Amino acid sequence: MIQTTLSDISQCLTDSVIDKAFKQKTSSQDSVKIIEVTRAAPAGEGLLSAVYRIHVTGHQHSATFIVKGLVNNLILRDTLQCTKYFAREGIFFTDILPALIEVQKSSGAKECIQDYTPKHYSTCLDGKNDYILIEDLSERDCVSVSEYPTESERNKVLKALAHLHAVSIALRIKKPEVFQEIVKKIPELYYSEGNRDWYSPYQMNAVDLDREVLREYFEPSSIYYKKFDEIVTNDLYGTVIATLASSVENPVLCHGDAWCPNFLCSKDKAVAIDFQLFRCASLATDLTYLIMMCSNLCKEKQDFLDAVQIYYNDLVYFLRDMGLEASEVYTRATLDEEIKKYGRFGFMACLTSIPLMAGERFDVVTSVVEKVPGKERLPLENLWKLAPIKDEHKIRVNNRYN
């Protein structure tokens, strides 16, 4: 088996970069003796980037890091537009996270958003040798969360999401010019007219699979089936774009892909990872997607409402920690109104996410792809192949309509 090296990930990821990060992490002048690189994510876990773990051994210390790199296959890199999403995550660590940390610190908060995100050590964003070097959260005893979280795990994720949103609200209120500069840097990447022809066929394939499952639970004449049909047959992709592009009364910096596998949990908290889809939108887009994707815990309307209340209690706490009262800056009535207005995003995003999870996992590191004649980008439906939804996932589709 051929050993992966730093240069295989990026020509800019050198021994000196690792040595500097190692010294910073160990708070020492210890020099590096051995560097080993292994894959960090199981095959099929990463859809837009390759993820590796770097094991570093020094004379007196040892440490591990996580590094994300571009997909090596150039056809795949162009098809998935990996550099755009990579740059978005890089901006989060280099520009956005420091601003969030600073506004929280200047507010005299006891909490720190850095505790809920990985520490960042180094980034290169030149479009060819991109990498992001961050903390290995396993050293904080954080473990991955499955797509079927426990209630405790889900609640920790809700708290982490509330923390991110609360600090974003504080940034918008206390440093509006900084907030606006950040917003200018993060226009919507994923759901745009430029992606319509590429994404829509895949989206509708997923919808057809959802529809097959729905027929097993509801008659076509039922109110649930009719509502589903109304949503998916009325320019679904355009509706998603419009929901995210709407002029939001209370814009917030959102994770963008907030489901439980994009968080790691320790005994006392969840830590957010994967910021490729980071966007400015209503916080209801993040919140509804997270709750709906926890379908094993959201079987009835009351389950949804209970989760919203848990989230809002955490939001109130984090706002107050920064000297802001939710009753003045973001009331529960405001949250309810935004869920009604923008929460449909969570439902529409689930339409593709559940079939994707139920299908064949695509591995960006080992998969071999070839260019399709006459196509600038490979059809997405050829990469993220979907199959009829199995029984274990059918209940997730059904739960969205209860």
JODADA-V77334 format. One record per run of one state. SS is the DSSP state (H for helix, E for strand, C for the rest). FROM is the first residue (numbers start at 1). TO is the last residue. If there is no record, write none. Layout:
ss | from | to
SS | FROM | TO
SS | FROM | TO
This chain:
ss | from | to
C | 1 | 5
H | 6 | 9
C | 10 | 14
H | 15 | 26
C | 27 | 31
E | 32 | 39
C | 40 | 49
E | 50 | 58
C | 59 | 61
E | 62 | 69
C | 70 | 73
H | 74 | 80
C | 81 | 81
H | 82 | 106
C | 107 | 112
H | 113 | 116
E | 117 | 117
C | 118 | 119
E | 120 | 124
C | 125 | 130
E | 131 | 135
C | 136 | 136
H | 137 | 140
C | 141 | 142
E | 143 | 144
C | 145 | 150
H | 151 | 174
C | 175 | 175
H | 176 | 185
C | 186 | 192
H | 193 | 217
C | 218 | 222
H | 223 | 232
C | 233 | 235
H | 236 | 245
C | 246 | 251
E | 252 | 254
C | 255 | 259
H | 260 | 262
E | 263 | 265
C | 266 | 269
E | 270 | 272
C | 273 | 278
E | 279 | 281
C | 282 | 282
H | 283 | 293
C | 294 | 300
H | 301 | 321
C | 322 | 325
H | 326 | 329
C | 330 | 331
H | 332 | 342
C | 343 | 343
H | 344 | 358
C | 359 | 379
H | 380 | 383
C | 384 | 390
H | 391 | 399
C | 400 | 402
